[in-house]
Amino acid sequence: MITPVLAGLGIFSFLSACLIWLQRLQPVFFALAVGGLAYQIWIVRRRPPALRTLGVKTILGISLAINGLMILGWIVITIRYQ
């Protein structure tokens, strides 16, 4: 009976330690997200206009919207829990 409890506490401690490191790495993840978006925009703009189809523009727009929402959520959560 005591072994599963200790194992559960160990897992909880491990997850807590991981979360602390992930919180410290948030600026790195943010920079990577912004860099990835800049790279996507650069790739699409580099294509000839004939190859910038509606599908390519739609995928880029959806990617920008999702990443924008994620960045906005990250900012809101950071402000909320300071």
Beta strands, then each sheet from edge to edge (+ up, - down):
end
